[in-house]
Amino acid sequence: MDVVNIIINTVKNISINSVLDIIVVSYIFYKIYMLMNETRAEQLLKGILLIIFLIPISSLLHLTTLNWILSKTLTIGVLSFVIIFQPEIRKALEHIGRTTFTDKHIFENEQKADEIITEIVDAVENLSKSRTGALIVIEQTTGLGDIIATGNELDSVISSALLDNIFVVNTPLHDGATIIRNGRIAAAGCFLPLTNNNTINKQLGTRHRAAIGMSEVSDALTIVVSEETGIISLAVNGNLTRYYTRDKLKDILIRIITSRKNKNITYKEKVKSWLGKADNN
């Protein structure tokens, strides 16, 4: 009975603030784990946790030398974690930054979105048929101002003819990415970050690596047209899916943009499902 009374008294003394505190901290640790899951940082984090677990044990057993080594290793390990995994930490912080309560407007309305996407996919189809390499990035909630600054700012109305001309070989703007922002062509000839993922198909060139890299550091939708084969690909959330037709590409772009605009809580899961079905590779 004494044990029961202790438990009851303990429960009674727990305030709402304490419960909220536990829930918030648990959620933070859960999100950190999910962001690091299946990355290089996960293995180092496990090693740090093991050291943290062994330090009090070595102290309890009076293993002075081992305790000193583990303590110094922990200090160096945390510093190494920050230095070595700077790209992963940056990616995690950018991911957190995208998790906002209010999304900026990508397009004015669904009709406008349909018109703009139609112009884009018409251009992509033409570029694919002529086997003209192309890289088109559609900005969503992550601002791409730093990427736009690397190219030539245009602020032009979107048309398939203009996109076709931008990517004509040996013209000043063809070698780079074109950025779509707020329903307009913001810039062309922009440089994108390349992915560090060494597991992707070795046959994929720089354009595809740039598309994947862009999708890893932002929620942008990046369309690639292969110069060698004319194959149309789409990079979203660090994943590249290939072999799109004009209609399939339009359908998936409209779905993703509409789902984002409607603030669908299963946005990522739905996008992953759609991309899986669209990829004929």
C-alpha positions as CSV (number, residue, x, y, z in Angstrom):
1,M,0.0,0.0,0.0
2,D,2.9,2.3,0.7
3,V,4.1,1.9,-2.8
4,V,0.7,2.6,-4.2
5,N,0.4,5.8,-2.0
6,I,3.8,7.0,-3.2
7,I,2.8,6.5,-6.8
8,I,-0.6,8.3,-6.2
9,N,1.1,11.2,-4.5
10,T,3.7,11.4,-7.2
11,V,1.1,11.6,-9.9
12,K,-0.8,14.3,-7.9
13,N,2.3,16.4,-7.7
14,I,2.9,16.4,-11.4
15,S,1.8,19.7,-12.9
16,I,0.5,20.5,-16.3
17,N,3.7,22.4,-17.0
18,S,5.7,19.2,-16.2
19,V,3.6,17.1,-18.6
20,L,4.0,19.7,-21.3
21,D,7.7,19.9,-20.7
22,I,8.1,16.2,-21.1
23,I,6.0,16.1,-24.3
24,V,7.9,19.0,-25.9
25,V,11.3,17.5,-25.0
26,S,10.2,14.0,-26.2
27,Y,9.0,15.5,-29.5
28,I,12.3,17.4,-30.0
29,F,14.3,14.2,-29.4
30,Y,12.0,12.3,-31.7
31,K,12.4,14.8,-34.5
32,I,16.2,14.9,-34.1
33,Y,16.3,11.1,-34.3
34,M,14.1,11.1,-37.5
35,L,16.3,13.7,-39.1
36,M,19.4,11.7,-38.4
37,N,17.9,8.3,-39.1
38,E,19.8,6.4,-41.8
39,T,22.5,9.1,-42.1
40,R,26.2,9.1,-41.2
41,A,25.3,11.2,-38.2
42,E,23.2,8.4,-36.7
43,Q,26.3,6.2,-36.2
44,L,28.3,8.9,-34.5
45,L,25.4,9.8,-32.3
46,K,25.1,6.2,-31.1
47,G,28.8,6.3,-30.3
48,I,28.4,9.5,-28.2
49,L,25.4,8.0,-26.3
50,L,27.5,4.9,-25.6
51,I,30.3,7.0,-24.1
52,I,27.8,9.0,-22.0
53,F,26.4,5.7,-20.7
54,L,29.9,4.4,-19.9
55,I,31.2,7.5,-18.1
56,P,29.1,7.1,-14.9
57,I,29.8,3.3,-14.9
58,S,33.6,3.9,-15.0
59,S,33.3,6.4,-12.2
60,L,31.2,4.0,-10.1
61,L,33.8,1.3,-10.5
62,H,36.6,3.8,-9.8
63,L,38.2,3.2,-13.2
64,T,40.0,6.6,-13.1
65,T,42.0,6.3,-16.3
66,L,39.1,5.0,-18.3
67,N,36.8,7.7,-16.9
68,W,39.3,10.4,-17.9
69,I,39.7,9.0,-21.4
70,L,36.0,8.8,-21.9
71,S,35.4,12.3,-20.7
72,K,38.0,13.8,-23.0
73,T,36.7,11.7,-25.9
74,L,33.2,12.9,-25.3
75,T,34.4,16.6,-25.4
76,I,36.2,15.9,-28.7
77,G,33.4,13.8,-30.0
78,V,30.8,16.6,-29.7
79,L,33.1,19.1,-31.4
80,S,33.8,16.6,-34.2
81,F,30.1,15.9,-34.6
82,V,29.5,19.6,-35.3
83,I,32.5,19.9,-37.7
84,I,32.1,16.6,-39.6
85,F,28.4,16.7,-40.0
86,Q,27.9,20.4,-40.7
87,P,26.0,19.6,-44.0
88,E,23.6,17.2,-42.1
89,I,23.1,19.8,-39.3
90,R,22.4,22.5,-41.9
91,K,19.9,20.3,-43.6
92,A,18.2,19.6,-40.3
93,L,17.9,23.3,-39.5
94,E,16.6,24.1,-42.9
95,H,14.1,21.3,-42.5
96,I,12.9,22.8,-39.2
97,G,12.8,26.2,-40.8
98,R,10.4,24.9,-43.5
99,T,8.0,23.6,-40.8
100,T,6.1,26.8,-40.5
101,F,2.4,27.4,-39.6
102,T,1.9,29.6,-42.6
103,D,3.0,28.9,-46.1
104,K,3.7,31.7,-48.6
105,H,1.6,31.6,-51.7
106,I,3.3,29.7,-54.5
107,F,0.6,30.6,-57.1
108,E,-2.4,32.9,-56.9
109,N,-5.0,30.1,-57.4
110,E,-5.4,26.7,-58.9
111,Q,-6.3,28.0,-62.3
112,K,-3.2,30.1,-62.5
113,A,-1.1,27.2,-61.3
114,D,-2.6,25.0,-64.1
115,E,-1.7,27.7,-66.7
116,I,1.8,28.1,-65.5
117,I,2.5,24.3,-65.2
118,T,1.1,23.8,-68.7
119,E,3.6,26.3,-70.1
120,I,6.4,24.6,-68.2
121,V,5.6,21.0,-69.2
122,D,5.0,22.1,-72.9
123,A,8.6,23.5,-72.8
124,V,9.9,20.4,-71.2
125,E,8.3,18.2,-73.8
126,N,9.8,20.3,-76.6
127,L,13.3,20.2,-74.9
128,S,12.9,16.4,-74.5
129,K,12.1,15.8,-78.1
130,S,15.1,17.9,-79.3
131,R,17.3,16.4,-76.6
132,T,18.2,19.7,-75.2
133,G,19.5,19.6,-71.7
134,A,17.5,21.6,-69.2
135,L,17.2,22.3,-65.4
136,I,14.1,24.0,-64.1
137,V,13.5,24.7,-60.4
138,I,10.1,25.6,-59.0
139,E,10.4,27.4,-55.7
140,Q,7.9,26.4,-53.0
141,T,8.2,27.5,-49.3
142,T,12.0,27.5,-49.1
143,G,13.4,30.8,-50.4
144,L,15.9,30.5,-53.2
145,G,17.2,34.0,-53.1
146,D,20.8,32.9,-52.7
147,I,20.5,30.6,-55.7
148,I,18.8,33.3,-57.8
149,A,21.7,35.6,-57.0
150,T,24.2,33.2,-58.8
151,G,22.5,33.7,-62.1
152,N,20.9,36.4,-64.3
153,E,17.7,37.8,-62.9
154,L,14.9,38.0,-65.4
155,D,11.5,38.5,-63.6
156,S,9.7,37.4,-66.8
157,V,6.3,36.0,-67.6
158,I,6.4,32.2,-68.0
159,S,6.0,30.9,-71.5
160,S,7.1,27.7,-73.2
161,A,8.7,29.7,-76.0
162,L,10.9,31.7,-73.6
163,L,11.9,28.5,-71.7
164,D,12.8,26.8,-75.0
165,N,15.0,29.8,-75.9
166,I,16.7,29.9,-72.6
167,F,18.1,26.4,-73.0
168,V,19.2,26.7,-76.6
169,V,22.7,25.3,-76.8
170,N,25.6,27.8,-76.8
171,T,23.4,30.7,-75.6
172,P,24.5,32.6,-72.5
173,L,21.8,31.2,-70.2
174,H,21.5,27.6,-71.3
175,D,24.2,26.2,-69.0
176,G,22.6,26.5,-65.6
177,A,19.2,26.3,-63.9
178,T,16.1,28.4,-64.4
179,I,14.3,29.4,-61.2
180,I,10.5,29.8,-61.1
181,R,9.3,32.0,-58.3
182,N,5.8,33.3,-57.6
183,G,4.6,32.3,-61.0
184,R,7.4,34.1,-62.9
185,I,10.8,33.2,-64.3
186,A,13.0,34.8,-61.6
187,A,16.4,34.0,-63.0
188,A,18.3,31.8,-65.4
189,G,21.9,30.4,-65.6
190,C,21.9,29.7,-61.9
191,F,24.2,27.4,-60.0
192,L,22.8,24.6,-57.9
193,P,24.5,22.7,-55.0
194,L,25.6,19.2,-56.1
195,T,24.5,16.2,-54.0
196,N,27.1,14.3,-51.9
197,N,25.1,11.1,-52.3
198,N,27.4,8.5,-53.7
199,T,24.7,5.9,-54.1
200,I,22.9,7.4,-57.1
201,N,23.3,5.9,-60.5
202,K,26.8,6.7,-61.9
203,Q,25.3,7.2,-65.4
204,L,23.5,10.4,-64.1
205,G,25.4,13.5,-65.0
206,T,25.9,16.9,-63.4
207,R,22.4,18.2,-64.1
208,H,20.9,15.3,-62.2
209,R,23.3,15.6,-59.3
210,A,22.5,19.3,-59.1
211,A,18.7,18.6,-59.2
212,I,19.0,16.1,-56.3
213,G,21.3,18.5,-54.4
214,M,18.7,21.3,-54.8
215,S,15.9,19.0,-53.5
216,E,18.1,18.0,-50.5
217,V,18.5,21.5,-49.2
218,S,15.0,22.8,-50.1
219,D,11.5,21.7,-50.9
220,A,11.8,23.0,-54.4
221,L,10.6,20.9,-57.4
222,T,13.4,20.4,-59.9
223,I,12.8,19.2,-63.4
224,V,15.7,17.7,-65.5
225,V,15.8,17.0,-69.2
226,S,18.8,14.8,-70.2
227,E,20.9,16.1,-73.0
228,E,22.0,12.6,-74.0
229,T,18.7,10.8,-73.9
230,G,15.9,13.4,-73.6
231,I,14.6,11.5,-70.5
232,I,12.5,13.8,-68.2
233,S,13.2,13.5,-64.5
234,L,11.9,15.1,-61.3
235,A,13.8,15.6,-58.0
236,V,11.8,16.1,-54.8
237,N,12.9,15.7,-51.2
238,G,16.3,14.2,-52.1
239,N,14.7,11.6,-54.5
240,L,15.0,11.5,-58.2
241,T,12.3,9.8,-60.3
242,R,12.6,9.4,-64.1
243,Y,10.9,8.6,-67.4
244,Y,8.1,11.2,-67.2
245,T,5.8,12.0,-70.1
246,R,4.3,15.5,-70.5
247,D,1.0,14.4,-69.0
248,K,2.5,12.5,-66.1
249,L,4.8,15.4,-65.2
250,K,1.9,17.9,-65.3
251,D,-0.2,15.6,-63.1
252,I,2.5,15.2,-60.4
253,L,3.4,18.9,-60.3
254,I,-0.3,19.9,-59.9
255,R,-0.8,17.3,-57.2
256,I,2.3,18.4,-55.2
257,I,1.6,22.1,-55.5
258,T,-2.1,21.7,-54.7
259,S,-1.4,19.4,-51.7
260,R,1.1,22.0,-50.4
261,K,-1.3,24.9,-50.9
262,N,-4.0,23.0,-49.0
263,K,-1.6,22.4,-46.1
264,N,-2.2,18.6,-46.2
265,I,-0.8,17.1,-43.1
266,T,0.2,14.0,-45.0
267,Y,2.0,16.0,-47.7
268,K,5.3,14.2,-47.6
269,E,3.7,10.7,-47.5
270,K,1.4,11.5,-50.4
271,V,4.3,13.0,-52.5
272,K,6.4,9.9,-51.8
273,S,3.5,7.7,-52.9
274,W,2.9,9.7,-56.1
275,L,6.6,9.7,-57.0
276,G,6.8,6.0,-56.5
277,K,3.9,5.4,-58.9
278,A,5.3,7.9,-61.5
279,D,8.8,6.3,-61.6
280,N,8.9,3.7,-64.4
281,N,12.6,3.0,-63.8
